């Protein structure tokens, strides 16, 4: 999994009815775009994430 600042991280809900969480990657902490990432979620909170298999990176149109 590789990302750059500005990409979107989407964590899919793990339980039926649980919504996806979407955040913007504000800092890449790993080498060459690898995790972990500092992510600012829609509620304004920031977390350091090492994405798992229920997560995808969406690259905006550049």
DONUFI-15296 format. One record per atom (N, C-alpha, C, O): residue in three letters; chain; atom name; x, y, z. Coordinates in Angstrom, 2 decimals. Layout:
BEGIN
R   r c  a       u       v       w
R ALA A CA       X       Y       Z
...
end
This chain:
BEGIN
R   r c  a       u       v       w
R UNK A  N    0.85   -1.17    0.00
R UNK A CA    0.00    0.00    0.00
R UNK A  C    0.90    1.23    0.00
R UNK A  O    1.77    1.38    0.86
R UNK A  N    0.67    2.12   -0.96
R UNK A CA    1.47    3.34   -1.08
R UNK A  C    0.54    4.54   -1.19
R UNK A  O   -0.52    4.46   -1.81
R UNK A  N    0.95    5.64   -0.57
R UNK A CA    0.13    6.86   -0.60
R UNK A  C    1.03    8.08   -0.55
R UNK A  O    2.21    8.01   -0.21
R UNK A  N    0.43    9.21   -0.91
R UNK A CA    1.10   10.49   -0.77
R UNK A  C    0.14   11.44   -0.04
R UNK A  O   -1.05   11.17    0.07
R UNK A  N    0.68   12.54    0.45
R UNK A CA   -0.14   13.52    1.14
R UNK A  C   -1.24   14.00    0.19
R UNK A  O   -0.98   14.30   -0.97
R UNK A  N   -2.47   14.06    0.71
R UNK A CA   -3.62   14.46   -0.09
R UNK A  C   -4.49   13.30   -0.54
R UNK A  O   -5.64   13.51   -0.92
R UNK A  N   -3.96   12.08   -0.51
R UNK A CA   -4.77   10.91   -0.85
R UNK A  C   -5.82   10.71    0.24
R UNK A  O   -5.68   11.21    1.35
R UNK A  N   -6.86    9.97   -0.10
R UNK A CA   -7.93    9.63    0.84
R UNK A  C   -7.74    8.21    1.33
R UNK A  O   -7.44    7.31    0.55
R UNK A  N   -7.92    8.01    2.64
R UNK A CA   -7.88    6.69    3.23
R UNK A  C   -9.31    6.34    3.60
R UNK A  O   -9.98    7.10    4.31
R UNK A  N   -9.80    5.20    3.14
R UNK A CA  -11.17    4.76    3.42
R UNK A  C  -11.09    3.48    4.23
R UNK A  O  -10.59    2.46    3.75
R UNK A  N  -11.61    3.53    5.46
R UNK A CA  -11.71    2.34    6.31
R UNK A  C  -13.15    1.85    6.21
R UNK A  O  -14.08    2.52    6.66
R UNK A  N  -13.33    0.68    5.61
R UNK A CA  -14.67    0.12    5.44
R UNK A  C  -15.18   -0.40    6.78
R UNK A  O  -14.43   -0.94    7.59
R UNK A  N  -16.50   -0.23    6.99
R UNK A CA  -17.13   -0.73    8.21
R UNK A  C  -16.93   -2.23    8.35
R UNK A  O  -17.01   -2.97    7.36
R UNK A  N  -16.66   -2.68    9.56
R UNK A CA  -16.40   -4.11    9.79
R UNK A  C  -17.66   -4.89   10.16
R UNK A  O  -17.67   -6.12   10.16
R UNK A  N  -18.73   -4.14   10.49
R UNK A CA  -19.96   -4.76   10.93
R UNK A  C  -21.09   -4.24   10.05
R UNK A  O  -21.05   -3.09    9.61
R UNK A  N  -22.09   -5.06    9.78
R UNK A CA  -23.21   -4.64    8.97
R UNK A  C  -23.83   -3.37    9.57
R UNK A  O  -24.12   -3.33   10.76
R UNK A  N  -24.01   -2.36    8.74
R UNK A CA  -24.60   -1.11    9.19
R UNK A  C  -23.59   -0.08    9.67
R UNK A  O  -23.95    1.08    9.85
R UNK A  N  -22.35   -0.49    9.88
R UNK A CA  -21.32    0.46   10.31
R UNK A  C  -20.82    1.22    9.09
R UNK A  O  -20.41    0.61    8.10
R UNK A  N  -20.85    2.56    9.14
R UNK A CA  -20.43    3.33    7.97
R UNK A  C  -18.92    3.31    7.77
R UNK A  O  -18.15    3.03    8.69
R UNK A  N  -18.50    3.60    6.54
R UNK A CA  -17.08    3.75    6.25
R UNK A  C  -16.57    5.04    6.89
R UNK A  O  -17.33    5.99    7.06
R UNK A  N  -15.28    5.05    7.24
R UNK A CA  -14.63    6.26    7.73
R UNK A  C  -13.69    6.73    6.63
R UNK A  O  -12.90    5.95    6.09
R UNK A  N  -13.77    8.01    6.31
R UNK A CA  -12.94    8.58    5.26
R UNK A  C  -12.10    9.70    5.86
R UNK A  O  -12.60   10.54    6.60
R UNK A  N  -10.82    9.69    5.52
R UNK A CA   -9.93   10.73    6.00
R UNK A  C   -8.90   11.09    4.95
R UNK A  O   -8.68   10.36    3.98
R UNK A  N   -8.28   12.24    5.15
R UNK A CA   -7.23   12.71    4.24
R UNK A  C   -5.87   12.42    4.86
R UNK A  O   -5.65   12.69    6.04
R UNK A  N   -4.97   11.88    4.07
R UNK A CA   -3.62   11.63    4.54
R UNK A  C   -2.88   12.96    4.58
R UNK A  O   -2.71   13.62    3.56
R UNK A  N   -2.45   13.35    5.79
R UNK A CA   -1.77   14.64    5.97
R UNK A  C   -0.27   14.47    6.16
R UNK A  O    0.48   15.45    6.09
R UNK A  N    0.18   13.23    6.42
R UNK A CA    1.61   12.97    6.58
R UNK A  C    1.88   11.48    6.33
R UNK A  O    1.16   10.62    6.83
R UNK A  N    2.92   11.20    5.57
R UNK A CA    3.35    9.82    5.33
R UNK A  C    4.58    9.59    6.20
R UNK A  O    5.60   10.27    6.04
R UNK A  N    4.48    8.63    7.13
R UNK A CA    5.55    8.40    8.09
R UNK A  C    6.50    7.28    7.70
R UNK A  O    7.59    7.18    8.25
R UNK A  N    6.10    6.44    6.76
R UNK A CA    6.93    5.34    6.31
R UNK A  C    7.78    5.74    5.10
R UNK A  O    7.53    6.77    4.48
R UNK A  N    8.76    4.92    4.79
R UNK A CA    9.61    5.21    3.63
R UNK A  C    8.87    4.94    2.31
R UNK A  O    8.09    3.99    2.22
R UNK A  N    9.11    5.75    1.31
R UNK A CA    8.60    5.54   -0.06
R UNK A  C    7.09    5.41   -0.13
R UNK A  O    6.57    4.65   -0.95
R UNK A  N    6.37    6.15    0.71
R UNK A CA    4.91    6.12    0.66
R UNK A  C    4.25    4.98    1.42
R UNK A  O    3.04    4.80    1.35
R UNK A  N    5.04    4.21    2.16
R UNK A CA    4.51    3.10    2.94
R UNK A  C    3.91    3.59    4.25
R UNK A  O    4.23    4.69    4.70
R UNK A  N    3.02    2.78    4.88
R UNK A CA    2.47    3.13    6.18
R UNK A  C    3.57    3.19    7.24
R UNK A  O    4.66    2.65    7.03
R UNK A  N    3.29    3.81    8.35
R UNK A CA    2.02    4.39    8.81
R UNK A  C    1.79    5.78    8.22
R UNK A  O    2.70    6.43    7.70
R UNK A  N    0.51    6.20    8.33
R UNK A CA    0.08    7.50    7.83
R UNK A  C   -0.59    8.29    8.94
R UNK A  O   -1.27    7.72    9.79
R UNK A  N   -0.40    9.61    8.93
R UNK A CA   -1.20   10.47    9.81
R UNK A  C   -2.41   10.90    8.98
R UNK A  O   -2.27   11.45    7.89
R UNK A  N   -3.60   10.62    9.52
R UNK A CA   -4.84   10.82    8.78
R UNK A  C   -5.76   11.76    9.56
R UNK A  O   -5.96   11.60   10.76
R UNK A  N   -6.32   12.74    8.85
R UNK A CA   -7.32   13.63    9.45
R UNK A  C   -8.69   13.17    8.94
R UNK A  O   -8.98   13.24    7.74
R UNK A  N   -9.51   12.69    9.87
R UNK A CA  -10.83   12.18    9.51
R UNK A  C  -11.85   13.30    9.45
R UNK A  O  -11.57   14.43    9.86
R UNK A  N  -13.04   12.99    8.95
R UNK A CA  -14.08   13.98    8.70
R UNK A  C  -14.51   14.72    9.96
R UNK A  O  -14.99   15.85    9.88
R UNK A  N  -14.34   14.11   11.13
R UNK A CA  -14.72   14.78   12.38
R UNK A  C  -13.62   15.71   12.90
R UNK A  O  -13.77   16.31   13.96
R UNK A  N  -12.52   15.84   12.14
R UNK A CA  -11.43   16.75   12.51
R UNK A  C  -10.33   16.11   13.33
R UNK A  O   -9.28   16.72   13.53
R UNK A  N  -10.54   14.90   13.81
R UNK A CA   -9.52   14.21   14.61
R UNK A  C   -8.44   13.64   13.70
R UNK A  O   -8.70   13.24   12.57
R UNK A  N   -7.22   13.60   14.24
R UNK A CA   -6.10   13.01   13.50
R UNK A  C   -5.63   11.77   14.24
R UNK A  O   -5.57   11.74   15.47
R UNK A  N   -5.29   10.74   13.47
R UNK A CA   -4.80    9.48   14.01
R UNK A  C   -3.64    8.99   13.15
R UNK A  O   -3.58    9.27   11.96
R UNK A  N   -2.73    8.26   13.76
R UNK A CA   -1.68    7.56   13.02
R UNK A  C   -2.23    6.16   12.74
R UNK A  O   -2.61    5.44   13.66
R UNK A  N   -2.27    5.79   11.46
R UNK A CA   -2.88    4.54   11.03
R UNK A  C   -1.89    3.68   10.27
R UNK A  O   -1.12    4.17    9.44
R UNK A  N   -1.94    2.40   10.55
R UNK A CA   -1.28    1.38    9.72
R UNK A  C   -2.42    0.56    9.12
R UNK A  O   -2.91   -0.36    9.76
R UNK A  N   -2.84    0.89    7.90
R UNK A CA   -4.04    0.30    7.32
R UNK A  C   -3.99   -1.22    7.22
R UNK A  O   -2.95   -1.82    6.96
R UNK A  N   -5.16   -1.81    7.44
R UNK A CA   -5.32   -3.26    7.32
R UNK A  C   -6.04   -3.62    6.04
R UNK A  O   -6.20   -2.77    5.16
R UNK A  N   -6.49   -4.87    5.92
R UNK A CA   -7.12   -5.34    4.68
R UNK A  C   -8.49   -4.72    4.41
R UNK A  O   -9.01   -4.84    3.30
R UNK A  N   -9.09   -4.07    5.41
R UNK A CA  -10.39   -3.44    5.24
R UNK A  C  -10.27   -1.97    4.84
R UNK A  O  -11.23   -1.21    4.94
R UNK A  N   -9.09   -1.59    4.38
R UNK A CA   -8.80   -0.18    4.06
R UNK A  C   -8.33   -0.06    2.62
R UNK A  O   -7.67   -0.95    2.08
R UNK A  N   -8.70    1.06    2.00
R UNK A CA   -8.20    1.34    0.65
R UNK A  C   -7.71    2.79    0.58
R UNK A  O   -8.15    3.65    1.34
R UNK A  N   -6.80    3.03   -0.35
R UNK A CA   -6.29    4.37   -0.61
R UNK A  C   -6.91    4.82   -1.92
R UNK A  O   -6.87    4.10   -2.92
R UNK A  N   -7.49    6.03   -1.91
R UNK A CA   -8.04    6.61   -3.13
R UNK A  C   -7.21    7.80   -3.50
R UNK A  O   -7.01    8.72   -2.70
R UNK A  N   -6.73    7.79   -4.71
R UNK A CA   -5.88    8.87   -5.22
R UNK A  C   -6.77    9.88   -5.96
R UNK A  O   -7.47    9.49   -6.89
R UNK A  N   -6.75   11.15   -5.57
R UNK A CA   -7.58   12.12   -6.29
R UNK A  C   -7.04   12.33   -7.70
R UNK A  O   -5.88   12.02   -7.99
R UNK A  N   -7.89   12.86   -8.57
R UNK A CA   -7.45   13.18   -9.93
R UNK A  C   -6.34   14.22   -9.85
R UNK A  O   -6.51   15.26   -9.22
R UNK A  N   -5.24   13.95  -10.46
R UNK A CA   -4.12   14.88  -10.41
R UNK A  C   -3.97   15.55  -11.76
R UNK A  O   -3.08   16.38  -11.95
end
